[in-house]
Amino acid sequence: MANVSKLVYKHASFRNVTTITALACAGLAVSRSSMIDEFIRRYLHRWFGRHRRSSPDTANDATIDHHLIHNLTKSMDKRKSSPALNAAFMKQLKWIIQILIPSWKSPEFALLAIHSLALICRSFISIYVAGLEGRVVRCIVQKRFRIFLINIAKWLAVAIPATFVNSSIRYMENKLGLAFRDRLVHYSYNAYFQNQTYYRVSNLDSRLTNADECLTEDIREFCSSISHLYSQLTKPVLDVILMTSALFRLGLQQRGYSYLGLIAPPSLAYTVVYVTARILRRCSPKFGKLTAQEAQLRGNLRYVHSRLITNSEEIAFYSGHKVEHNLLYQSYRVLANHLEMIFKKRLWYVVLEQFLMKYCWSATGMVMIALPVLLNRDEDVDSTTESGETTLPKIDVVSERTQTLTTARHLLASTADAFERIMSSLKEITELAGYTSRVYDMLMVFKDISDGHYVRKTVSKNNNINDDEGIQTGSLDINKRGNVTESQDFTIQLNKVAVVTPNGDVIVPNLTLQITDGMHLLITGPNGCGKSSLFRILSGLWPIFKGEMKKPPVSSLFYIPQRPYMSLGTLRDQIIYPDTKADMESKGISDADLEDILDIVCLNYVVQREGGWDAINDWSDVLSGGEKQRVGTARLFYHKPKFALLDECTSAVSIDVEGKIYQVAKDKGIILLSISHRPSLWKYHTHVLQFDGEGGWRLEELNTEARLSLKDEKEKLESQLAGVPLMQKRLLELCSLLGEDSVLTKAEDNYRYE
Ligand SMILES: Nc1ncnc2c1ncn2[C@@H]1O[C@H](COP(=O)(O)OP(=O)(O)OP(=O)(O)O)[C@@H](O)[C@H]1O
């Protein structure tokens, strides 16, 4: 018993150490030491740098292909700044947090408050448990059975709120993550669908390669990461503050310490924790950047998968599985290599982290315990009477010290654990920086695009324009915009408008045309001359960079493409797209009216075949190419717009049905703007806009009969001249066999010289 009490008495000075240590640690990371910095820079950082250089680089893997990886890594390298724990990250985070918690009255703020309350409760419970543990030990030393039982009952009683609080911390963390996600998803979906951003982001801008990945995975990861980090950081910080003050209170009861014993342990703790923090910060791989790159590669893999699913039929017809397999595998390999690189970097980082925070810190703890014992005045050594007898402390003193020691040990362990968690969170903070930058960049790009600012990686140099007088006006300034106004009289007017692709290629430099009521315009020209691009400009999908355009509201234009889009939903939804059934009913249109519409496009049988208007199917698979086109044209008769933009929308429809569709559309007063190569459609149009494929165009009245006779003549000449090259070749052979000239070849030579 004498030995036990001696030991307890000696260790009582440890309380003092713990108090000061915790206080010193709390005041950490304020100043810098150039000596330590130099040491890290010279030795550890160099060593880690060497390792970093020798780690596998995704682009260097010989087994992986070229192009894809090159593009991926290049686009990854081109990021403006790598995400890290810096001012940019704080600015981005602050901006996003304003979306997540719009005001202190918002439900998210209430959730955060409840979550914080739960964290505070947990810390207080920990302190209470530490004290209770000390009291239990004290009862054992005092052999007080009744009080021991009471304390055990208290222990069990406190377990009920403690476990509930523990579980609710996890619940609140998930709930908070989901609430943040709700806010962010709502905000970003609004931005995504504003001003056709969903179209422009992939067609007019090249900053965001996988918007779908950003909108799903990145937002999810960001929200769960931020809500997890909140509790991951708040609880240890709270623990440090509360445990430190508890330890301080314990330390105040301590008597008989020396000043050296007071100063040495906290100074040691300060130095060790500071050096640890500096080394870890210096040697930490750029987790933020790596996380952002990983998200990008994951998005790319997903994109390649979805392309395969979308084009599976075409790929199967071409037997293109080898190419696609290769592409898919390459995308996966790039991601896998990147992950492997992260794991390797993490391996060395965790080695260092564990070495410093586990073993160095434990060693420091032992030294700290030893120091006051070695440096304290002799008060803690048992006093000896003159007769040589040792005076033993009373049982109460012993039990009190045992209690204090147990409590202090518990509190010190919790404080150290809290510090360890704060330090480990650094890694998670840099990962959060990666997600923050992805989400922030995405929202900024959406905003920019919605405001009409686009960035393309490649801008073609082929953007010179000639004005009417044939004077070259120089390079087109793609930062300027043409003038677009809304016409009130349902006419379309284009005045010297340049048709420019998103890459900056000027396809038609000066287009001037006017479409008025009663006009039906046929648009022709070779492939890629800009026919569909004119429709994109009229629909407002592409901006105009030069000239003036007056057009009616977009609602009075209805575009039907060659491959009409089939939505998810019922058969009815396909005909009335993009209206809903409620919209249809509010317009006073019934299913019987829809049947009349299907009669025009000769598609009524589909209602029977598919099991009625409410049948749900994957319509893009169920309907044939021609049927889909007829559904597309049926939408025209449902919406009855003023202008129909028909982009070869009946190329798979039989000529008789096609003629009927065009005639009925005209009869209903719809102005037709049609792209078609079929002469059978000429008679439904009054004018023809003919592009030459080199930027030129001609607008004239369409005289169907004259045009048909010209076409007949052209076809006749084509068939007659088809055999001429063969005959010329044979003539030359005959000339050489006979050793004679031919009047025809002579005439041709003369013609050439002239
Ligand atoms: N999203 C885009 N980004 C960049 N260039 C594009 C884009 N869409 C089309 N282009 C380019 O614009 C040019 C004109 O395309 P457009 O679709 O208007 O041709 P078209 O006359 O309708 O041809 P076709 O008869 O083959 O349908 C083409 O050279 C094409 O490469």
The ligand as a Gaussian input file, in Angstrom:
#p B3LYP/6-31G(d) Opt

LIG

0 1
 N      -21.712000      22.109000     -82.189000
 C      -20.874000      22.417000     -83.161000
 N      -19.631000      22.821000     -82.884000
 C      -18.764000      23.158000     -83.850000
 N      -19.067000      23.115000     -85.175000
 C      -20.292000      22.705000     -85.528000
 C      -21.263000      22.329000     -84.546000
 N      -22.389000      21.962000     -85.202000
 C      -22.120000      22.082000     -86.516000
 N      -20.877000      22.539000     -86.707000
 C      -20.228000      22.808000     -87.976000
 O      -21.006000      23.752000     -88.679000
 C      -20.972000      23.482000     -90.070000
 C      -22.396000      23.542000     -90.614000
 O      -23.129000      22.527000     -89.982000
 P      -24.682000      22.320000     -90.327000
 O      -25.203000      21.311000     -89.363000
 O      -25.342000      23.634000     -90.373000
 O      -24.607000      21.708000     -91.763000
 P      -25.814000      21.339000     -92.740000
 O      -25.747000      22.275000     -93.896000
 O      -27.084000      21.255000     -92.020000
 O      -25.310000      19.914000     -93.212000
 P      -26.139000      18.563000     -93.464000
 O      -26.858000      18.712000     -94.765000
 O      -25.064000      17.551000     -93.550000
 O      -27.042000      18.384000     -92.313000
 C      -20.326000      22.136000     -90.236000
 O      -19.046000      22.349000     -90.768000
 C      -20.208000      21.573000     -88.855000
 O      -18.986000      20.926000     -88.701000

